[in-house]
């Protein structure tokens, strides 16, 4: 474990040096990311000028909802910084044969392929998310219980694990397909469902979609569970969702590992 931690620290240091070598590009990426996020926050503020709550009786008033948004920013910034850059490179590595060099290394291939590049500019949204979360919790009358502060980081990690598993499985599809340029697009479409409270998925169309994105592809558990724990009272049903999120995270990691290993076993060198 110490060996992998040292290697990851080396990757991080190299990526930071690369980003600081091109500071203007790094700053522009941060500004672009923050600009997109600011427009989304402005839209949500506009929504709350017409309504006091997202869905009647859901508890998602303005401050709790912004805690929800902040949680999503934190989770997605971690995934986009640590895993997405490496996954996007896998397509080119399969096409050019660069994957051959990875597979002969005396290290776990999944570790190397998913964590060798880090995009530090993606952490900008996460930092804003932390600030937004602090503001939202300060504005909520009810202070979170001590147990909540222990559960929240755990559930953040569960959300990251679920999204990481999806990234790995999408990247593994590249090995079968040979070329998968739509990886990031599909990722964006899929994670869009996690950007809103689960309660909005109701009715004849919404309910089946909610079931699909909770029990088949557990994308709705990623943000909804930690956000609900930190922003709303922790009740009996909340504990069930906590256990569901932990189970989904463990199951997702196991399934993604199986899918990745199966894809690697089917891989044939670009020269073969």
C-alpha positions in Angstrom: 0.0 0.0 0.0 2.8 2.4 0.8 4.4 1.6 -2.5 1.2 2.6 -4.4 0.8 5.8 -2.2 4.4 6.8 -3.1 3.8 6.2 -6.8 0.5 8.2 -6.7 2.4 11.0 -5.0 4.9 11.0 -7.8 2.2 11.1 -10.4 0.6 14.0 -8.5 3.9 15.9 -8.3 4.6 15.5 -12.0 1.1 16.6 -13.0 1.4 19.7 -10.7 4.7 20.6 -12.2 3.2 20.2 -15.7 0.2 22.5 -14.8 2.5 25.1 -13.2 4.7 25.1 -16.3 1.7 26.4 -18.3 0.2 28.7 -15.6 -1.9 30.7 -18.0 -3.6 27.6 -19.3 -4.2 26.4 -15.8 -5.8 29.7 -14.7 -8.0 29.7 -17.8 -9.2 26.2 -17.1 -10.0 27.2 -13.5 -11.8 30.3 -14.6 -13.8 28.4 -17.3 -14.9 25.8 -14.8 -15.8 28.4 -12.2 -17.7 30.4 -14.8 -19.8 27.4 -15.8 -20.5 26.6 -12.1 -21.4 30.3 -11.4 -24.0 30.2 -14.2 -25.6 27.1 -12.7 -25.7 28.8 -9.2 -27.3 31.9 -10.7 -30.0 29.7 -12.3 -30.8 28.0 -9.0 -31.0 31.4 -7.3 -33.4 32.5 -10.0 -35.5 29.3 -9.4 -35.8 30.2 -5.7 -37.2 33.6 -6.5 -40.3 31.8 -7.7 -40.6 29.0 -5.2 -39.5 28.3 -1.6 -39.0 24.6 -2.0 -38.0 22.1 -4.8 -41.0 19.8 -4.6 -43.8 20.2 -2.1 -42.9 18.6 1.3 -39.5 17.4 0.2 -37.5 19.7 2.6 -35.3 21.0 -0.2 -35.6 24.7 0.5 -32.9 27.1 -0.6 -30.2 26.4 2.0 -30.6 22.6 2.0 -30.6 22.6 -1.7 -27.4 24.6 -2.0 -25.9 22.1 0.5 -27.0 19.4 -2.1 -25.3 21.4 -4.9 -22.2 21.8 -2.8 -22.0 18.1 -2.2 -22.3 17.4 -5.9 -19.5 19.9 -6.6 -17.2 18.3 -4.1 -17.8 14.7 -5.3 -17.6 15.5 -9.0 -14.4 17.7 -8.6 -12.6 14.7 -7.0 -13.7 12.3 -9.8 -12.9 14.8 -12.6 -9.5 15.6 -11.1 -8.3 12.2 -10.2 -9.8 9.7 -12.7 -11.3 11.3 -15.8 -8.1 12.6 -17.4 -6.5 9.1 -17.2 -9.7 7.4 -18.5 -9.9 9.7 -21.4 -6.3 8.8 -22.4 -7.1 5.1 -22.5 -8.7 5.3 -26.0 -5.5 6.6 -27.5 -3.4 4.1 -25.6 -5.5 1.2 -27.0 -5.3 2.6 -30.6 -1.6 3.3 -30.5 -0.5 0.3 -28.5 0.6 2.3 -25.5 -1.5 0.0 -23.3 1.1 -2.7 -24.0 3.7 -0.8 -22.0 1.3 -0.5 -19.1 0.4 -4.2 -18.9 4.1 -5.2 -18.6 4.7 -3.0 -15.6 5.0 -4.7 -12.2 2.0 -2.8 -10.9 -1.7 -3.1 -11.0 -2.9 -2.1 -14.5 -6.2 -0.6 -13.2 -4.2 1.6 -10.8 -1.9 2.9 -13.5 -4.6 3.4 -16.1 -7.0 5.3 -13.8 -4.6 7.5 -11.7 -1.6 8.4 -13.7 -2.9 11.9 -14.6 -4.4 14.5 -12.3 -6.2 17.6 -13.4 -5.6 20.1 -10.5 -7.8 22.7 -12.1 -10.8 20.5 -11.5 -10.3 21.0 -7.7 -11.4 24.6 -8.1 -15.1 23.6 -8.1 -14.5 21.4 -5.1 -13.1 24.4 -3.1 -16.1 26.5 -4.0 -18.3 23.6 -3.0 -16.7 23.5 0.4 -17.3 27.3 0.8 -20.9 26.9 -0.4 -21.5 24.0 2.0 -20.2 26.1 4.9 -22.6 29.0 3.9 -25.6 26.7 3.5 -25.0 25.0 6.9 -24.5 28.3 8.6 -27.9 29.5 7.2 -29.8 26.4 8.3 -31.3 26.7 11.8 -30.6 23.1 12.7 -27.0 22.3 13.4 -25.9 18.8 12.1 -25.4 16.1 14.7 -21.9 14.9 15.6 -22.7 11.6 14.0 -23.5 13.4 10.8 -20.0 14.8 10.6 -18.6 11.3 10.8 -21.0 9.9 8.2 -20.7 12.7 5.7 -17.0 12.1 4.6 -17.8 8.4 4.4 -20.7 9.0 2.1 -18.7 11.4 0.0 -16.2 8.5 -0.5 -19.0 6.2 -1.3 -20.2 8.6 -4.0 -16.7 8.9 -5.4 -16.4 5.1 -5.4 -19.6 4.7 -7.4 -18.6 7.3 -10.0 -15.1 5.9 -10.2 -16.6 2.5 -10.9 -18.7 3.9 -13.7 -15.6 5.6 -15.2 -13.6 2.3 -15.1 -16.4 0.4 -16.8 -16.8 3.0 -19.5 -13.1 3.1 -20.0 -13.0 -0.8 -20.2 -15.5 -0.6 -23.0 -12.7 1.1 -25.0 -10.7 -2.1 -25.0 -13.5 -4.0 -26.6 -14.5 -1.2 -29.0 -11.0 -0.1 -29.9 -12.2 3.5 -30.0 -14.6 5.3 -27.6 -14.4 9.0 -28.2 -17.9 9.5 -26.7 -16.7 8.5 -23.2 -16.8 12.0 -21.7 -20.1 12.8 -23.4 -21.8 9.6 -22.1 -20.3 10.3 -18.7 -21.8 13.8 -18.7 -25.3 12.6 -19.8 -25.3 9.9 -17.1 -24.1 12.1 -14.2 -26.7 14.7 -15.1 -29.3 12.6 -13.2 -27.3 12.9 -10.0 -27.4 16.7 -10.1 -31.0 16.9 -8.8 -32.8 15.6 -5.7 -34.4 12.2 -6.2 -37.8 13.5 -5.3 -38.1 15.3 -8.7 -38.2 11.9 -10.4 -41.9 11.1 -9.9 -44.9 10.2 -12.0 -45.4 7.7 -14.8 -42.0 8.6 -16.4 -40.0 9.7 -13.4 -40.7 6.8 -11.0 -39.2 4.1 -13.3 -36.3 6.4 -14.1 -35.7 6.8 -10.3 -35.8 3.1 -9.8 -33.4 2.5 -12.6 -30.9 5.1 -11.4 -31.1 3.9 -7.8 -31.1 0.1 -8.0 -29.6 -0.7 -11.4 -27.2 2.2 -12.0 -27.0 3.8 -8.5 -26.3 7.3 -9.8 -29.0 8.9 -7.6 -27.3 7.6 -4.4 -24.0 9.5 -5.2 -25.1 13.0 -4.1 -28.6 12.5 -2.6 -27.5 10.4 0.3 -24.6 12.5 1.7 -26.6 15.7 0.9 -29.7 14.5 2.7 -27.6 13.4 5.7 -25.9 16.8 6.1 -28.8 19.1 5.2 -31.9 17.3 6.6 -32.7 15.5 9.9 -31.4 12.0 10.1 -34.4 9.7 10.4 -35.1 6.0 10.1 -35.5 6.0 6.3 -32.2 7.9 6.1 -30.3 5.1 7.7 -31.6 2.7 5.1 -30.3 5.0 2.3 -26.9 5.2 4.1 -26.6 1.4 4.1 -27.8 1.3 0.5 -25.1 3.8 -0.5 -22.3 1.9 1.3 -23.5 -1.4 -0.3 -23.8 0.2 -3.7 -20.2 1.6 -3.4 -18.7 -1.8 -2.5 -20.7 -3.6 -5.1 -19.8 -1.1 -7.8 -16.1 -1.4 -7.0 -16.3 -5.2 -7.2 -18.2 -5.2 -10.5 -16.0 -2.6 -12.1 -12.9 -4.7 -11.1 -14.5 -7.8 -12.7 -15.4 -5.8 -15.9 -11.9 -4.3 -16.1 -10.1 -7.6 -15.7 -12.4 -9.3 -18.3 -11.7 -6.5 -20.7 -7.9 -6.8 -20.1 -8.1 -10.5 -20.7 -9.7 -9.8 -24.1 -7.1 -7.2 -25.1 -4.8 -7.9 -28.0 -1.9 -5.7 -28.8 -2.4 -3.0 -31.4 0.2 -4.7 -33.5 -1.6 -8.1 -33.4 
